[in-house]
């Protein structure tokens, strides 16, 4: 399968589940352990709770 936006591919542990991933830019989340150039794995959810880190897309 071709994906023109893919930076690279990696093997993940058995049972690991995520809906999508992206490379983090900026350091606005460094105080919760998310650093520049980290890879964030995201699971879609309709729920959120106090203390959770929420990711959103600007649509760019």
Buried (B, 14 or more C-beta within 10 A) or exposed (E): EEEEEEEEEEEEEEEEEEEEEBEBEEEEBEEEEBEEEBEBBBEEEEEEEEEEEEBEEEEE
